Amino acid sequence: MDVVRPDWGVRRVAGLVTTRAMGDMGGAGLRALLPGPPIWMKQVHGRAVIDADRASGLAEADAAVTRTRATVCIVKIADCMPVLLAAEDASVAGIAHAGWRGLSSGVIEATLDAMSVDPRNVVAWLGPAIGPRVYEVGEDVKAVFPEHALKPSRPGHWLLDLYAAARERLEKRGVKRVHGGGFCTYSESERFFSYRRDRTMQRMVAALWLT
């Protein structure tokens, strides 16, 4: 099945992002790709992080961390960016659902804090999200992002580069190895669902676990 896997060179940490070919939320084939049942969250575009190893019920959160083999952290996406994080020694991994609201509220930084490791020993991968050539935003969003992540498009509107904004936040925290970021859920219509393009409730999922 058509899945996207992180090209980050981290051993003993596995991840994937489903695609349109697998159907909504990964369809029936998702479970066969995972080592255990995924730990779902009620995503609210915030910065709360759960400990997936101790999770019970459906917590309101947009990020999760694990230190236990085969605990599957998972986020739903359809234009927002999944950010996968792993300690190079595979002692801990984390995943964040990072749209513009999550990014601006600090969901990446909160996930790194919850991992409790030196950021210099963390590797990041930026999964499929709406790309910088089509993600148009207004004044309210422009105000919370750095100039280098924005490009004027028409009066009162800018194109936002979520990948550039995420890289800046990771680098400020000391994460130097950042991979991925070459996707566009909006433009790659045969491969990905996109809420902005189709106003669909269908979603891909990004999953992460220690092997």
C-alpha positions as CSV (number, residue, x, y, z in Angstrom):
1,M,0.0,0.0,0.0
2,D,1.1,3.5,-0.7
3,V,2.5,5.0,2.6
4,V,5.1,7.7,3.2
5,R,7.9,6.8,5.6
6,P,10.4,9.1,7.2
7,D,13.7,9.3,5.4
8,W,15.6,10.3,8.6
9,G,18.0,7.5,9.2
10,V,16.9,6.8,12.8
11,R,17.3,3.2,13.9
12,R,14.7,1.5,16.1
13,V,12.1,4.2,15.5
14,A,9.4,3.6,12.9
15,G,6.9,6.0,11.4
16,L,4.5,6.3,8.5
17,V,1.9,8.6,6.9
18,T,-1.1,7.0,5.1
19,T,-2.3,8.3,1.7
20,R,-5.5,8.7,-0.2
21,A,-5.0,5.3,-1.7
22,M,-5.5,3.7,1.8
23,G,-8.8,5.5,2.4
24,D,-10.1,7.7,5.2
25,M,-8.0,7.4,8.4
26,G,-5.9,4.7,6.8
27,G,-8.8,2.4,6.1
28,A,-8.8,-1.3,7.0
29,G,-5.2,-1.7,6.0
30,L,-3.8,0.7,8.7
31,R,-3.9,-1.8,11.6
32,A,-1.9,-4.3,9.7
33,L,1.0,-1.8,9.4
34,L,1.1,-1.1,13.2
35,P,2.6,-3.1,16.0
36,G,-0.2,-2.4,18.3
37,P,-3.4,-0.4,18.7
38,P,-2.9,3.4,18.1
39,I,-3.4,5.9,20.9
40,W,-5.8,8.4,19.5
41,M,-6.4,12.0,20.7
42,K,-9.1,14.6,20.3
43,Q,-7.1,17.2,18.4
44,V,-7.9,20.8,19.1
45,H,-5.1,22.7,17.4
46,G,-3.4,23.4,20.7
47,R,-0.1,22.5,22.4
48,A,-1.1,19.8,25.0
49,V,1.0,16.7,24.9
50,I,0.0,13.3,26.3
51,D,2.2,10.4,27.6
52,A,1.0,7.7,25.2
53,D,2.4,5.0,27.5
54,R,-0.1,5.9,30.2
55,A,-3.0,7.2,28.1
56,S,-6.5,6.2,28.9
57,G,-9.6,7.6,27.2
58,L,-9.6,10.2,24.5
59,A,-7.6,13.2,25.7
60,E,-7.8,16.6,24.2
61,A,-4.2,17.1,22.9
62,D,-2.2,17.5,19.7
63,A,1.0,15.7,20.5
64,A,2.2,12.5,22.2
65,V,5.4,10.9,23.4
66,T,6.4,7.4,24.1
67,R,9.3,5.6,25.7
68,T,7.9,2.1,25.4
69,R,8.4,-0.3,22.4
70,A,5.3,-0.7,20.2
71,T,3.2,2.1,21.7
72,V,1.8,3.8,18.6
73,C,1.4,7.6,18.8
74,I,-0.8,8.9,16.0
75,V,-2.3,12.2,14.6
76,K,-4.9,12.9,12.0
77,I,-3.9,15.3,9.2
78,A,-5.4,16.8,6.0
79,D,-3.3,19.9,5.4
80,C,-1.8,20.4,8.9
81,M,1.8,19.1,9.3
82,P,2.8,16.0,11.3
83,V,6.1,16.6,13.0
84,L,7.9,13.4,14.0
85,L,10.7,13.6,16.6
86,A,13.0,10.9,17.8
87,A,16.0,10.7,20.1
88,E,18.9,9.3,18.2
89,D,19.4,6.5,20.7
90,A,15.6,5.6,20.4
91,S,15.0,6.2,24.1
92,V,12.0,8.4,23.3
93,A,9.9,9.6,20.4
94,G,7.2,12.2,19.9
95,I,4.7,13.3,17.3
96,A,2.9,16.6,16.9
97,H,-0.1,17.8,14.9
98,A,1.1,21.2,13.7
99,G,-1.1,23.5,11.7
100,W,-0.6,27.3,12.0
101,R,-2.4,27.4,15.3
102,G,-0.4,24.6,16.8
103,L,2.9,26.0,15.5
104,S,2.2,29.4,16.8
105,S,1.1,28.1,20.2
106,G,4.3,26.1,20.6
107,V,3.2,22.5,20.1
108,I,6.7,21.5,18.8
109,E,8.4,23.1,21.8
110,A,6.0,21.4,24.2
111,T,6.7,18.0,22.6
112,L,10.4,18.5,22.9
113,D,9.9,19.4,26.5
114,A,7.9,16.3,27.2
115,M,10.6,14.1,25.6
116,S,13.1,15.4,28.2
117,V,16.2,14.8,26.1
118,D,18.9,17.1,24.8
119,P,17.5,18.6,21.6
120,R,20.9,18.3,20.0
121,N,20.3,14.5,20.1
122,V,16.9,14.7,18.5
123,V,16.1,14.1,14.8
124,A,13.0,15.6,13.2
125,W,11.0,14.8,10.1
126,L,8.3,17.1,8.7
127,G,5.5,15.0,7.0
128,P,3.0,15.9,4.3
129,A,1.3,19.3,4.8
130,I,-0.2,22.0,2.6
131,G,2.7,23.6,0.7
132,P,4.2,27.1,0.6
133,R,3.0,27.8,-3.0
134,V,-0.7,27.5,-2.2
135,Y,-1.2,28.0,1.5
136,E,-2.7,31.5,1.5
137,V,-3.4,33.2,4.9
138,G,-4.6,36.6,6.1
139,E,-3.4,39.3,8.4
140,D,-4.3,37.4,11.6
141,V,-2.0,34.5,10.7
142,K,0.7,36.6,9.2
143,A,1.1,38.4,12.5
144,V,2.3,35.3,14.4
145,F,4.9,34.1,11.9
146,P,8.4,35.3,10.9
147,E,8.8,37.2,7.7
148,H,11.0,34.6,6.0
149,A,8.1,32.1,6.2
150,L,5.8,34.4,4.3
151,K,5.5,35.7,0.7
152,P,3.0,38.3,-0.5
153,S,0.3,36.9,-2.7
154,R,-2.5,39.6,-3.1
155,P,-3.6,42.6,-1.0
156,G,-4.0,41.5,2.6
157,H,-2.9,37.9,1.9
158,W,0.4,36.0,2.1
159,L,1.6,32.5,1.3
160,L,2.8,30.7,4.4
161,D,5.6,28.1,4.5
162,L,4.7,25.8,7.4
163,Y,7.9,23.9,6.8
164,A,10.1,26.9,7.1
165,A,8.3,28.0,10.2
166,A,8.7,24.6,11.8
167,R,12.4,24.4,10.9
168,E,13.0,27.8,12.5
169,R,11.3,26.7,15.8
170,L,13.2,23.4,15.8
171,E,16.6,25.1,15.2
172,K,15.9,27.7,17.9
173,R,15.5,24.7,20.3
174,G,18.7,23.1,19.2
175,V,17.4,20.5,16.8
176,K,19.8,20.6,13.9
177,R,18.8,17.5,11.9
178,V,15.5,18.2,10.3
179,H,14.3,16.1,7.3
180,G,11.2,16.0,5.1
181,G,9.2,19.0,4.1
182,G,8.9,18.4,0.4
183,F,5.2,17.6,0.2
184,C,2.0,19.4,-0.7
185,T,-1.3,17.9,0.4
186,Y,-3.2,20.5,-1.6
187,S,-1.3,20.1,-4.9
188,E,-0.8,16.3,-4.8
189,S,-4.5,15.6,-5.2
190,E,-4.1,12.0,-6.3
191,R,-1.9,11.1,-3.3
192,F,-3.3,13.1,-0.3
193,F,-6.6,14.4,1.2
194,S,-6.8,18.1,1.6
195,Y,-9.4,20.0,3.7
196,R,-8.7,23.3,2.0
197,R,-8.9,21.9,-1.5
198,D,-12.0,19.6,-1.0
199,R,-13.6,20.6,2.3
200,T,-13.5,16.9,3.1
201,M,-13.7,15.3,6.5
202,Q,-11.5,12.5,5.2
203,R,-8.1,12.3,6.8
204,M,-4.6,10.7,6.5
205,V,-2.9,9.6,9.7
206,A,0.7,9.9,10.8
207,A,2.0,7.2,13.2
208,L,5.2,6.8,15.2
209,W,6.5,4.1,17.5
210,L,9.7,2.6,19.0
211,T,10.6,-0.8,17.4
